[in-house]
Amino acid sequence: MRKYETIFILDPSLGEERIETEIKRTGDFIEGHGAKILRTDRWGMRRLSYPIAKKTQGYYVLIFFEGEVSVPKDLEGFYRLNEGCLRFLTTLSETEAAAESEEEESSHRSKKQPE
Amino acid sequence: MPEELRRRKTCKFCEQKAKIIDYKDERLLRRFVSDRGRILPRRITGNCAKHQRQLTLAIKRGRHLAMIPFTGETTR
């Protein structure tokens, strides 16, 4: 199991209701593949730096999850089929991993100190 | 310029002991691109090679997600 983060931009012309269902659908897809959602951040509507599919705004959603290595690949296929999804990116969650290794380091340090 | 007048540039990320450069931090990324959206070279920013590589990747990810522009701000 590894920690990932995935971010996607939804087409604002879907309307609020559809956006809600798309977010839920994506979450369900991730969980349906045996992964655990750690956190969902909604950045909401943001201006795009350049137009994508003639849209100047997009609804950003960021999901942190923990799952097997196959999940990001399946997720990509899922995004590609979703026409309301303007952009997506799934990466290993460095922020989560860094927080963890820091914990480890500090615990190592505290263990070493009594010597 | 005499040696003592030249300000020594240091890597901002090393100074802050940053472990990772987050592509989600738009304000940070914007500091390292020119007003035309190009990635500033190490020559100018003074970043170390390691952090410049990480930064470049972060900027490219940021561009993909339309958080920072590929070209100048005024694309019409």
N, CA and C atoms of all chains as a GROMACS GRO file, in nm:
protein
  573
    1MET      N    1   0.084  -0.120   0.000
    1MET     CA    2   0.000   0.000   0.000
    1MET      C    3   0.088   0.125   0.000
    2ARG      N    4   0.047   0.218  -0.083
    2ARG     CA    5   0.121   0.343  -0.088
    2ARG      C    6   0.023   0.459  -0.080
    3LYS      N    7   0.079   0.573  -0.044
    3LYS     CA    8  -0.008   0.691  -0.034
    3LYS      C    9  -0.002   0.772  -0.162
    4TYR      N   10  -0.117   0.808  -0.210
    4TYR     CA   11  -0.125   0.884  -0.334
    4TYR      C   12  -0.207   1.009  -0.313
    5GLU      N   13  -0.190   1.100  -0.405
    5GLU     CA   14  -0.283   1.212  -0.408
    5GLU      C   15  -0.326   1.232  -0.552
    6THR      N   16  -0.452   1.257  -0.569
    6THR     CA   17  -0.503   1.278  -0.703
    6THR      C   18  -0.582   1.407  -0.705
    7ILE      N   19  -0.561   1.482  -0.811
    7ILE     CA   20  -0.628   1.611  -0.822
    7ILE      C   21  -0.697   1.614  -0.957
    8PHE      N   22  -0.818   1.662  -0.960
    8PHE     CA   23  -0.886   1.672  -1.090
    8PHE      C   24  -0.966   1.799  -1.101
    9ILE      N   25  -0.984   1.842  -1.223
    9ILE     CA   26  -1.054   1.966  -1.249
    9ILE      C   27  -1.183   1.931  -1.323
   10LEU      N   28  -1.296   1.973  -1.264
   10LEU     CA   29  -1.424   1.944  -1.327
   10LEU      C   30  -1.474   2.065  -1.405
   11ASP      N   31  -1.545   2.035  -1.510
   11ASP     CA   32  -1.606   2.137  -1.593
   11ASP      C   33  -1.716   2.208  -1.514
   12PRO      N   34  -1.705   2.340  -1.495
   12PRO     CA   35  -1.807   2.409  -1.414
   12PRO      C   36  -1.944   2.411  -1.479
   13SER      N   37  -1.949   2.390  -1.611
   13SER     CA   38  -2.080   2.395  -1.677
   13SER      C   39  -2.166   2.272  -1.645
   14LEU      N   40  -2.109   2.176  -1.570
   14LEU     CA   41  -2.188   2.060  -1.529
   14LEU      C   42  -2.299   2.100  -1.433
   15GLY      N   43  -2.275   2.207  -1.360
   15GLY     CA   44  -2.371   2.248  -1.259
   15GLY      C   45  -2.335   2.186  -1.125
   16GLU      N   46  -2.380   2.253  -1.018
   16GLU     CA   47  -2.341   2.212  -0.884
   16GLU      C   48  -2.376   2.066  -0.852
   17GLU      N   49  -2.496   2.027  -0.893
   17GLU     CA   50  -2.541   1.892  -0.862
   17GLU      C   51  -2.452   1.786  -0.926
   18ARG      N   52  -2.426   1.805  -1.055
   18ARG     CA   53  -2.342   1.709  -1.126
   18ARG      C   54  -2.201   1.705  -1.067
   19ILE      N   55  -2.150   1.822  -1.029
   19ILE     CA   56  -2.017   1.828  -0.968
   19ILE      C   57  -2.015   1.743  -0.842
   20GLU      N   58  -2.118   1.759  -0.759
   20GLU     CA   59  -2.128   1.679  -0.637
   20GLU      C   60  -2.128   1.529  -0.669
   21THR      N   61  -2.208   1.491  -0.768
   21THR     CA   62  -2.216   1.348  -0.799
   21THR      C   63  -2.084   1.297  -0.856
   22GLU      N   64  -2.016   1.380  -0.935
   22GLU     CA   65  -1.888   1.338  -0.993
   22GLU      C   66  -1.783   1.317  -0.883
   23ILE      N   67  -1.782   1.406  -0.785
   23ILE     CA   68  -1.687   1.393  -0.675
   23ILE      C   69  -1.714   1.263  -0.599
   24LYS      N   70  -1.843   1.239  -0.576
   24LYS     CA   71  -1.882   1.119  -0.504
   24LYS      C   72  -1.846   0.994  -0.585
   25ARG      N   73  -1.872   1.002  -0.717
   25ARG     CA   74  -1.845   0.889  -0.804
   25ARG      C   75  -1.695   0.855  -0.805
   26THR      N   76  -1.612   0.961  -0.810
   26THR     CA   77  -1.467   0.939  -0.809
   26THR      C   78  -1.425   0.875  -0.677
   27GLY      N   79  -1.480   0.928  -0.567
   27GLY     CA   80  -1.449   0.872  -0.436
   27GLY      C   81  -1.489   0.725  -0.426
   28ASP      N   82  -1.608   0.696  -0.477
   28ASP     CA   83  -1.657   0.558  -0.474
   28ASP      C   84  -1.569   0.466  -0.557
   29PHE      N   85  -1.523   0.520  -0.672
   29PHE     CA   86  -1.437   0.441  -0.760
   29PHE      C   87  -1.307   0.403  -0.687
   30ILE      N   88  -1.249   0.502  -0.619
   30ILE     CA   89  -1.124   0.477  -0.545
   30ILE      C   90  -1.148   0.372  -0.436
   31GLU      N   91  -1.255   0.392  -0.361
   31GLU     CA   92  -1.283   0.298  -0.252
   31GLU      C   93  -1.322   0.161  -0.305
   32GLY      N   94  -1.386   0.161  -0.423
   32GLY     CA   95  -1.425   0.035  -0.485
   32GLY      C   96  -1.306  -0.048  -0.529
   33HIS      N   97  -1.188   0.014  -0.535
   33HIS     CA   98  -1.068  -0.059  -0.575
   33HIS      C   99  -0.980  -0.092  -0.454
   34GLY      N  100  -1.042  -0.099  -0.342
   34GLY     CA  101  -0.971  -0.143  -0.222
   34GLY      C  102  -0.880  -0.038  -0.162
   35ALA      N  103  -0.898   0.088  -0.202
   35ALA     CA  104  -0.815   0.193  -0.144
   35ALA      C  105  -0.894   0.266  -0.036
   36LYS      N  106  -0.817   0.332   0.049
   36LYS     CA  107  -0.881   0.405   0.158
   36LYS      C  108  -0.862   0.554   0.136
   37ILE      N  109  -0.969   0.630   0.139
   37ILE     CA  110  -0.957   0.774   0.122
   37ILE      C  111  -0.918   0.836   0.254
   38LEU      N  112  -0.808   0.911   0.251
   38LEU     CA  113  -0.758   0.970   0.374
   38LEU      C  114  -0.818   1.108   0.397
   39ARG      N  115  -0.831   1.181   0.287
   39ARG     CA  116  -0.881   1.318   0.301
   39ARG      C  117  -0.928   1.368   0.165
   40THR      N  118  -1.032   1.447   0.162
   40THR     CA  119  -1.076   1.510   0.038
   40THR      C  120  -1.076   1.661   0.059
   41ASP      N  121  -1.001   1.729  -0.025
   41ASP     CA  122  -0.997   1.876  -0.019
   41ASP      C  123  -1.069   1.930  -0.141
   42ARG      N  124  -1.161   2.019  -0.116
   42ARG     CA  125  -1.225   2.087  -0.229
   42ARG      C  126  -1.170   2.227  -0.240
   43TRP      N  127  -1.100   2.250  -0.346
   43TRP     CA  128  -1.048   2.385  -0.367
   43TRP      C  129  -1.158   2.474  -0.423
   44GLY      N  130  -1.255   2.411  -0.486
   44GLY     CA  131  -1.367   2.486  -0.543
   44GLY      C  132  -1.333   2.549  -0.677
   45MET      N  133  -1.413   2.647  -0.712
   45MET     CA  134  -1.397   2.711  -0.842
   45MET      C  135  -1.273   2.799  -0.844
   46ARG      N  136  -1.191   2.776  -0.944
   46ARG     CA  137  -1.071   2.858  -0.959
   46ARG      C  138  -1.057   2.899  -1.105
   47ARG      N  139  -0.994   3.011  -1.123
   47ARG     CA  140  -0.968   3.055  -1.259
   47ARG      C  141  -0.854   2.971  -1.316
   48LEU      N  142  -0.870   2.926  -1.440
   48LEU     CA  143  -0.764   2.851  -1.504
   48LEU      C  144  -0.663   2.950  -1.563
   49SER      N  145  -0.536   2.912  -1.558
   49SER     CA  146  -0.432   3.001  -1.611
   49SER      C  147  -0.440   3.014  -1.762
   50TYR      N  148  -0.499   2.916  -1.824
   50TYR     CA  149  -0.518   2.919  -1.968
   50TYR      C  150  -0.645   2.839  -1.996
   51PRO      N  151  -0.715   2.871  -2.102
   51PRO     CA  152  -0.841   2.800  -2.124
   51PRO      C  153  -0.821   2.652  -2.160
   52ILE      N  154  -0.903   2.567  -2.102
   52ILE     CA  155  -0.902   2.424  -2.135
   52ILE      C  156  -1.043   2.394  -2.188
   53ALA      N  157  -1.052   2.339  -2.305
   53ALA     CA  158  -1.180   2.308  -2.368
   53ALA      C  159  -1.273   2.430  -2.364
   54LYS      N  160  -1.214   2.544  -2.391
   54LYS     CA  161  -1.287   2.673  -2.396
   54LYS      C  162  -1.345   2.716  -2.262
   55LYS      N  163  -1.299   2.652  -2.153
   55LYS     CA  164  -1.346   2.693  -2.021
   55LYS      C  165  -1.238   2.780  -1.957
   56THR      N  166  -1.282   2.883  -1.885
   56THR     CA  167  -1.184   2.968  -1.818
   56THR      C  168  -1.180   2.941  -1.668
   57GLN      N  169  -1.276   2.862  -1.619
   57GLN     CA  170  -1.279   2.828  -1.478
   57GLN      C  171  -1.290   2.676  -1.462
   58GLY      N  172  -1.253   2.630  -1.346
   58GLY     CA  173  -1.265   2.488  -1.320
   58GLY      C  174  -1.286   2.462  -1.173
   59TYR      N  175  -1.349   2.350  -1.142
   59TYR     CA  176  -1.372   2.312  -1.003
   59TYR      C  177  -1.266   2.210  -0.964
   60TYR      N  178  -1.178   2.248  -0.870
   60TYR     CA  179  -1.065   2.164  -0.832
   60TYR      C  180  -1.100   2.077  -0.711
   61VAL      N  181  -1.065   1.951  -0.721
   61VAL     CA  182  -1.084   1.860  -0.609
   61VAL      C  183  -0.956   1.780  -0.589
   62LEU      N  184  -0.914   1.768  -0.465
   62LEU     CA  185  -0.792   1.696  -0.432
   62LEU      C  186  -0.827   1.584  -0.335
   63ILE      N  187  -0.787   1.461  -0.369
   63ILE     CA  188  -0.816   1.347  -0.282
   63ILE      C  189  -0.685   1.277  -0.244
   64PHE      N  190  -0.665   1.258  -0.116
   64PHE     CA  191  -0.552   1.178  -0.069
   64PHE      C  192  -0.604   1.038  -0.041
   65PHE      N  193  -0.534   0.939  -0.089
   65PHE     CA  194  -0.577   0.803  -0.059
   65PHE      C  195  -0.459   0.708  -0.046
   66GLU      N  196  -0.490   0.593   0.009
   66GLU     CA  197  -0.387   0.492   0.033
   66GLU      C  198  -0.436   0.365  -0.033
   67GLY      N  199  -0.354   0.311  -0.124
   67GLY     CA  200  -0.401   0.192  -0.193
   67GLY      C  201  -0.290   0.119  -0.265
   68GLU      N  202  -0.327   0.016  -0.337
   68GLU     CA  203  -0.231  -0.064  -0.411
   68GLU      C  204  -0.186   0.012  -0.536
   69VAL      N  205  -0.074  -0.034  -0.596
   69VAL     CA  206  -0.017   0.036  -0.710
   69VAL      C  207  -0.108   0.034  -0.834
   70SER      N  208  -0.202  -0.059  -0.838
   70SER     CA  209  -0.288  -0.068  -0.955
   70SER      C  210  -0.393   0.043  -0.957
   71VAL      N  211  -0.419   0.102  -0.841
   71VAL     CA  212  -0.529   0.199  -0.832
   71VAL      C  213  -0.506   0.322  -0.921
   72PRO      N  214  -0.386   0.387  -0.918
   72PRO     CA  215  -0.368   0.504  -1.002
   72PRO      C  216  -0.390   0.477  -1.150
   73LYS      N  217  -0.352   0.357  -1.192
   73LYS     CA  218  -0.367   0.322  -1.333
   73LYS      C  219  -0.515   0.309  -1.370
   74ASP      N  220  -0.589   0.241  -1.284
   74ASP     CA  221  -0.733   0.227  -1.308
   74ASP      C  222  -0.803   0.363  -1.302
   75LEU      N  223  -0.753   0.444  -1.212
   75LEU     CA  224  -0.812   0.576  -1.193
   75LEU      C  225  -0.794   0.661  -1.319
   76GLU      N  226  -0.681   0.643  -1.384
   76GLU     CA  227  -0.655   0.719  -1.507
   76GLU      C  228  -0.759   0.684  -1.613
   77GLY      N  229  -0.785   0.555  -1.626
   77GLY     CA  230  -0.886   0.511  -1.722
   77GLY      C  231  -1.022   0.569  -1.690
   78PHE      N  232  -1.051   0.575  -1.562
   78PHE     CA  233  -1.178   0.631  -1.515
   78PHE      C  234  -1.190   0.779  -1.552
   79TYR      N  235  -1.081   0.852  -1.530
   79TYR     CA  236  -1.081   0.996  -1.563
   79TYR      C  237  -1.100   1.017  -1.713
   80ARG      N  238  -1.034   0.934  -1.791
   80ARG     CA  239  -1.038   0.953  -1.935
   80ARG      C  240  -1.180   0.934  -1.990
   81LEU      N  241  -1.254   0.848  -1.924
   81LEU     CA  242  -1.391   0.823  -1.970
   81LEU      C  243  -1.488   0.932  -1.922
   82ASN      N  244  -1.443   1.008  -1.826
   82ASN     CA  245  -1.528   1.110  -1.768
   82ASN      C  246  -1.511   1.241  -1.845
   83GLU      N  247  -1.614   1.277  -1.920
   83GLU     CA  248  -1.601   1.395  -2.004
   83GLU      C  249  -1.609   1.525  -1.927
   84GLY      N  250  -1.664   1.519  -1.808
   84GLY     CA  251  -1.671   1.639  -1.725
   84GLY      C  252  -1.539   1.673  -1.660
   85CYS      N  253  -1.440   1.585  -1.677
   85CYS     CA  254  -1.311   1.603  -1.613
   85CYS      C  255  -1.215   1.670  -1.712
   86LEU      N  256  -1.176   1.794  -1.681
   86LEU     CA  257  -1.089   1.868  -1.773
   86LEU      C  258  -0.944   1.824  -1.763
   87ARG      N  259  -0.896   1.806  -1.641
   87ARG     CA  260  -0.757   1.766  -1.618
   87ARG      C  261  -0.751   1.680  -1.494
   88PHE      N  262  -0.648   1.596  -1.488
   88PHE     CA  263  -0.627   1.518  -1.366
   88PHE      C  264  -0.480   1.490  -1.350
   89LEU      N  265  -0.440   1.462  -1.228
   89LEU     CA  266  -0.301   1.426  -1.200
   89LEU      C  267  -0.300   1.341  -1.075
   90THR      N  268  -0.237   1.226  -1.085
   90THR     CA  269  -0.223   1.139  -0.968
   90THR      C  270  -0.075   1.120  -0.941
   91THR      N  271  -0.032   1.151  -0.821
   91THR     CA  272   0.109   1.134  -0.786
   91THR      C  273   0.120   1.065  -0.651
   92LEU      N  274   0.238   1.015  -0.626
   92LEU     CA  275   0.266   0.966  -0.492
   92LEU      C  276   0.258   1.086  -0.400
   93SER      N  277   0.196   1.070  -0.287
   93SER     CA  278   0.178   1.184  -0.198
   93SER      C  279   0.307   1.211  -0.122
   94GLU      N  280   0.381   1.309  -0.169
   94GLU     CA  281   0.508   1.341  -0.104
   94GLU      C  282   0.486   1.410   0.029
   95THR      N  283   0.381   1.492   0.034
   95THR     CA  284   0.356   1.563   0.159
   95THR      C  285   0.323   1.464   0.270
   96GLU      N  286   0.241   1.364   0.238
   96GLU     CA  287   0.205   1.263   0.337
   96GLU      C  288   0.328   1.180   0.375
   97ALA      N  289   0.405   1.142   0.271
   97ALA     CA  290   0.523   1.059   0.295
   97ALA      C  291   0.625   1.134   0.379
   98ALA      N  292   0.642   1.263   0.351
   98ALA     CA  293   0.741   1.343   0.424
   98ALA      C  294   0.701   1.352   0.571
   99ALA      N  295   0.573   1.372   0.594
   99ALA     CA  296   0.526   1.382   0.732
   99ALA      C  297   0.557   1.252   0.807
  100GLU      N  298   0.540   1.141   0.735
  100GLU     CA  299   0.563   1.012   0.797
  100GLU      C  300   0.711   0.988   0.829
  101SER      N  301   0.798   1.018   0.729
  101SER     CA  302   0.941   0.993   0.749
  101SER      C  303   0.994   1.083   0.860
  102GLU      N  304   0.936   1.201   0.873
  102GLU     CA  305   0.978   1.290   0.980
  102GLU      C  306   0.947   1.228   1.116
  103GLU      N  307   0.828   1.171   1.123
  103GLU     CA  308   0.790   1.103   1.246
  103GLU      C  309   0.889   0.993   1.279
  104GLU      N  310   0.920   0.915   1.175
  104GLU     CA  311   1.015   0.806   1.194
  104GLU      C  312   1.148   0.857   1.244
  105GLU      N  313   1.197   0.962   1.176
  105GLU     CA  314   1.326   1.018   1.212
  105GLU      C  315   1.328   1.063   1.357
  106SER      N  316   1.223   1.134   1.395
  106SER     CA  317   1.221   1.186   1.532
  106SER      C  318   1.213   1.072   1.633
  107SER      N  319   1.144   0.964   1.594
  107SER     CA  320   1.137   0.852   1.688
  107SER      C  321   1.272   0.782   1.698
  108HIS      N  322   1.345   0.779   1.581
  108HIS     CA  323   1.479   0.722   1.583
  108HIS      C  324   1.569   0.802   1.675
  109ARG      N  325   1.557   0.935   1.658
  109ARG     CA  326   1.641   1.024   1.736
  109ARG      C  327   1.615   1.006   1.885
  110SER      N  328   1.488   0.999   1.920
  110SER     CA  329   1.458   0.987   2.062
  110SER      C  330   1.508   0.852   2.116
  111LYS      N  331   1.512   0.753   2.026
  111LYS     CA  332   1.562   0.622   2.070
  111LYS      C  333   1.712   0.626   2.093
  112LYS      N  334   1.780   0.703   2.005
  112LYS     CA  335   1.926   0.708   2.012
  112LYS      C  336   1.976   0.784   2.133
  113GLN      N  337   1.897   0.884   2.172
  113GLN     CA  338   1.945   0.973   2.277
  113GLN      C  339   1.990   0.905   2.408
  114PRO      N  340   1.917   0.805   2.456
  114PRO     CA  341   1.958   0.748   2.586
  114PRO      C  342   2.098   0.687   2.589
  115GLU      N  343   2.157   0.660   2.470
  115GLU     CA  344   2.287   0.593   2.468
  115GLU      C  345   2.396   0.667   2.544
  116MET      N  346   3.251   4.327  -1.130
  116MET     CA  347   3.218   4.360  -0.990
  116MET      C  348   3.316   4.293  -0.895
  117PRO      N  349   3.364   4.370  -0.794
  117PRO     CA  350   3.458   4.306  -0.700
  117PRO      C  351   3.389   4.193  -0.623
  118GLU      N  352   3.471   4.099  -0.586
  118GLU     CA  353   3.419   3.977  -0.522
  118GLU      C  354   3.328   4.007  -0.403
  119GLU      N  355   3.370   4.104  -0.319
  119GLU     CA  356   3.295   4.127  -0.195
  119GLU      C  357   3.161   4.195  -0.219
  120LEU      N  358   3.144   4.259  -0.336
  120LEU     CA  359   3.018   4.327  -0.364
  120LEU      C  360   2.914   4.234  -0.423
  121ARG      N  361   2.963   4.128  -0.484
  121ARG     CA  362   2.869   4.034  -0.547
  121ARG      C  363   2.797   3.957  -0.437
  122ARG      N  364   2.664   3.967  -0.437
  122ARG     CA  365   2.590   3.897  -0.333
  122ARG      C  366   2.583   3.748  -0.366
  123ARG      N  367   2.620   3.668  -0.272
  123ARG     CA  368   2.621   3.526  -0.297
  123ARG      C  369   2.478   3.473  -0.292
  124LYS      N  370   2.437   3.410  -0.401
  124LYS     CA  371   2.301   3.356  -0.405
  124LYS      C  372   2.300   3.218  -0.341
  125THR      N  373   2.197   3.195  -0.263
  125THR     CA  374   2.187   3.064  -0.202
  125THR      C  375   2.052   3.003  -0.236
  126CYS      N  376   2.050   2.874  -0.227
  126CYS     CA  377   1.928   2.801  -0.260
  126CYS      C  378   1.825   2.823  -0.149
  127LYS      N  379   1.711   2.881  -0.187
  127LYS     CA  380   1.607   2.911  -0.087
  127LYS      C  381   1.555   2.784  -0.021
  128PHE      N  382   1.553   2.677  -0.098
  128PHE     CA  383   1.495   2.554  -0.045
  128PHE      C  384   1.588   2.488   0.055
  129CYS      N  385   1.720   2.501   0.028
  129CYS     CA  386   1.816   2.445   0.124
  129CYS      C  387   1.810   2.524   0.254
  130GLU      N  388   1.796   2.656   0.241
  130GLU     CA  389   1.789   2.741   0.360
  130GLU      C  390   1.671   2.703   0.448
  131GLN      N  391   1.558   2.676   0.380
  131GLN     CA  392   1.438   2.644   0.456
  131GLN      C  393   1.432   2.496   0.494
  132LYS      N  394   1.533   2.423   0.452
  132LYS     CA  395   1.539   2.278   0.475
  132LYS      C  396   1.414   2.209   0.421
  133ALA      N  397   1.370   2.255   0.306
  133ALA     CA  398   1.250   2.198   0.246
  133ALA      C  399   1.282   2.059   0.193
  134LYS      N  400   1.198   1.963   0.230
  134LYS     CA  401   1.220   1.827   0.183
  134LYS      C  402   1.156   1.807   0.047
  135ILE      N  403   1.043   1.872   0.028
  135ILE     CA  404   0.973   1.856  -0.098
  135ILE      C  405   0.929   1.991  -0.150
  136ILE      N  406   0.914   1.999  -0.281
  136ILE     CA  407   0.861   2.120  -0.342
  136ILE      C  408   0.724   2.083  -0.396
  137ASP      N  409   0.622   2.144  -0.339
  137ASP     CA  410   0.486   2.104  -0.368
  137ASP      C  411   0.431   2.175  -0.492
  138TYR      N  412   0.383   2.095  -0.586
  138TYR     CA  413   0.327   2.156  -0.708
  138TYR      C  414   0.194   2.226  -0.680
  139LYS      N  415   0.138   2.201  -0.562
  139LYS     CA  416   0.009   2.262  -0.529
  139LYS      C  417   0.025   2.404  -0.474
  140ASP      N  418   0.148   2.441  -0.444
  140ASP     CA  419   0.175   2.573  -0.387
  140ASP      C  420   0.197   2.674  -0.500
  141GLU      N  421   0.087   2.730  -0.546
  141GLU     CA  422   0.093   2.816  -0.664
  141GLU      C  423   0.182   2.938  -0.641
  142ARG      N  424   0.169   2.998  -0.524
  142ARG     CA  425   0.246   3.121  -0.498
  142ARG      C  426   0.396   3.095  -0.500
  143LEU      N  427   0.434   2.979  -0.451
  143LEU     CA  428   0.576   2.944  -0.451
  143LEU      C  429   0.626   2.927  -0.595
  144LEU      N  430   0.550   2.854  -0.675
  144LEU     CA  431   0.592   2.826  -0.812
  144LEU      C  432   0.604   2.956  -0.892
  145ARG      N  433   0.511   3.047  -0.867
  145ARG     CA  434   0.511   3.173  -0.943
  145ARG      C  435   0.636   3.255  -0.919
  146ARG      N  436   0.697   3.234  -0.804
  146ARG     CA  437   0.819   3.310  -0.776
  146ARG      C  438   0.934   3.265  -0.863
  147PHE      N  439   0.924   3.144  -0.919
  147PHE     CA  440   1.036   3.090  -0.996
  147PHE      C  441   1.009   3.082  -1.145
  148VAL      N  442   0.910   3.156  -1.191
  148VAL     CA  443   0.890   3.167  -1.336
  148VAL      C  444   0.896   3.314  -1.374
  149SER      N  445   0.937   3.340  -1.497
  149SER     CA  446   0.943   3.478  -1.543
  149SER      C  447   0.802   3.528  -1.569
  150ASP      N  448   0.789   3.657  -1.599
  150ASP     CA  449   0.655   3.709  -1.624
  150ASP      C  450   0.596   3.652  -1.753
  151ARG      N  451   0.679   3.588  -1.832
  151ARG     CA  452   0.626   3.521  -1.950
  151ARG      C  453   0.602   3.372  -1.924
  152GLY      N  454   0.619   3.333  -1.801
  152GLY     CA  455   0.587   3.196  -1.763
  152GLY      C  456   0.702   3.098  -1.776
  153ARG      N  457   0.819   3.147  -1.814
  153ARG     CA  458   0.932   3.055  -1.831
  153ARG      C  459   0.999   3.027  -1.696
  154ILE      N  460   1.051   2.907  -1.684
  154ILE     CA  461   1.120   2.868  -1.560
  154ILE      C  462   1.251   2.946  -1.552
  155LEU      N  463   1.275   3.011  -1.440
  155LEU     CA  464   1.398   3.087  -1.424
  155LEU      C  465   1.516   2.992  -1.406
  156PRO      N  466   1.628   3.024  -1.470
  156PRO     CA  467   1.745   2.935  -1.456
  156PRO      C  468   1.811   2.947  -1.319
  157ARG      N  469   1.887   2.848  -1.287
  157ARG     CA  470   1.960   2.848  -1.160
  157ARG      C  471   2.052   2.967  -1.148
  158ARG      N  472   2.105   3.008  -1.263
  158ARG     CA  473   2.193   3.124  -1.271
  158ARG      C  474   2.128   3.245  -1.202
  159ILE      N  475   1.998   3.256  -1.215
  159ILE     CA  476   1.928   3.371  -1.158
  159ILE      C  477   1.874   3.342  -1.018
  160THR      N  478   1.816   3.226  -1.001
  160THR     CA  479   1.753   3.198  -0.872
  160THR      C  480   1.854   3.155  -0.766
  161GLY      N  481   1.966   3.100  -0.810
  161GLY     CA  482   2.065   3.054  -0.715
  161GLY      C  483   2.031   2.922  -0.649
  162ASN      N  484   1.931   2.853  -0.703
  162ASN     CA  485   1.895   2.723  -0.646
  162ASN      C  486   2.005   2.620  -0.668
  163CYS      N  487   2.008   2.521  -0.583
  163CYS     CA  488   2.103   2.412  -0.603
  163CYS      C  489   2.043   2.316  -0.707
  164ALA      N  490   2.127   2.231  -0.763
  164ALA     CA  491   2.083   2.144  -0.872
  164ALA      C  492   1.968   2.054  -0.830
  165LYS      N  493   1.979   2.000  -0.711
  165LYS     CA  494   1.877   1.907  -0.662
  165LYS      C  495   1.741   1.974  -0.654
  166HIS      N  496   1.739   2.093  -0.593
  166HIS     CA  497   1.612   2.160  -0.577
  166HIS      C  498   1.560   2.218  -0.707
  167GLN      N  499   1.651   2.257  -0.795
  167GLN     CA  500   1.607   2.308  -0.925
  167GLN      C  501   1.536   2.198  -1.002
  168ARG      N  502   1.587   2.076  -0.993
  168ARG     CA  503   1.522   1.963  -1.060
  168ARG      C  504   1.382   1.940  -1.004
  169GLN      N  505   1.373   1.942  -0.872
  169GLN     CA  506   1.242   1.922  -0.809
  169GLN      C  507   1.146   2.033  -0.846
  170LEU      N  508   1.200   2.155  -0.848
  170LEU     CA  509   1.118   2.272  -0.879
  170LEU      C  510   1.064   2.263  -1.022
  171THR      N  511   1.152   2.224  -1.113
  171THR     CA  512   1.113   2.212  -1.254
  171THR      C  513   0.996   2.116  -1.269
  172LEU      N  514   1.006   2.003  -1.201
  172LEU     CA  515   0.897   1.905  -1.208
  172LEU      C  516   0.769   1.963  -1.150
  173ALA      N  517   0.783   2.034  -1.038
  173ALA     CA  518   0.665   2.093  -0.974
  173ALA      C  519   0.601   2.197  -1.065
  174ILE      N  520   0.683   2.277  -1.131
  174ILE     CA  521   0.629   2.380  -1.221
  174ILE      C  522   0.556   2.315  -1.337
  175LYS      N  523   0.613   2.209  -1.390
  175LYS     CA  524   0.550   2.141  -1.503
  175LYS      C  525   0.417   2.078  -1.462
  176ARG      N  526   0.412   2.026  -1.342
  176ARG     CA  527   0.285   1.972  -1.293
  176ARG      C  528   0.184   2.084  -1.273
  177GLY      N  529   0.231   2.195  -1.220
  177GLY     CA  530   0.144   2.310  -1.199
  177GLY      C  531   0.087   2.362  -1.329
  178ARG      N  532   0.169   2.359  -1.433
  178ARG     CA  533   0.122   2.403  -1.565
  178ARG      C  534   0.014   2.310  -1.618
  179HIS      N  535   0.038   2.182  -1.601
  179HIS     CA  536  -0.059   2.083  -1.649
  179HIS      C  537  -0.195   2.107  -1.584
  180LEU      N  538  -0.194   2.145  -1.458
  180LEU     CA  539  -0.318   2.166  -1.385
  180LEU      C  540  -0.370   2.310  -1.398
  181ALA      N  541  -0.315   2.384  -1.492
  181ALA     CA  542  -0.360   2.521  -1.520
  181ALA      C  543  -0.354   2.613  -1.398
  182MET      N  544  -0.261   2.584  -1.308
  182MET     CA  545  -0.246   2.673  -1.194
  182MET      C  546  -0.150   2.786  -1.228
  183ILE      N  547  -0.051   2.754  -1.309
  183ILE     CA  548   0.039   2.857  -1.360
  183ILE      C  549   0.043   2.843  -1.512
  184PRO      N  550   0.066   2.954  -1.582
  184PRO     CA  551   0.056   2.950  -1.728
  184PRO      C  552   0.179   2.887  -1.796
  185PHE      N  553   0.156   2.838  -1.916
  185PHE     CA  554   0.267   2.791  -1.999
  185PHE      C  555   0.338   2.912  -2.060
  186THR      N  556   0.256   3.009  -2.100
  186THR     CA  557   0.310   3.132  -2.158
  186THR      C  558   0.262   3.248  -2.073
  187GLY      N  559   0.289   3.370  -2.120
  187GLY     CA  560   0.251   3.490  -2.045
  187GLY      C  561   0.106   3.488  -2.001
  188GLU      N  562   0.078   3.569  -1.902
  188GLU     CA  563  -0.054   3.568  -1.839
  188GLU      C  564  -0.167   3.600  -1.937
  189THR      N  565  -0.134   3.681  -2.038
  189THR     CA  566  -0.241   3.728  -2.128
  189THR      C  567  -0.252   3.641  -2.253
  190THR      N  568  -0.314   3.527  -2.237
  190THR     CA  569  -0.337   3.443  -2.354
  190THR      C  570  -0.482   3.461  -2.396
  191ARG      N  571  -0.500   3.518  -2.511
  191ARG     CA  572  -0.637   3.542  -2.556
  191ARG      C  573  -0.661   3.489  -2.695
   0.00000   0.00000   0.00000
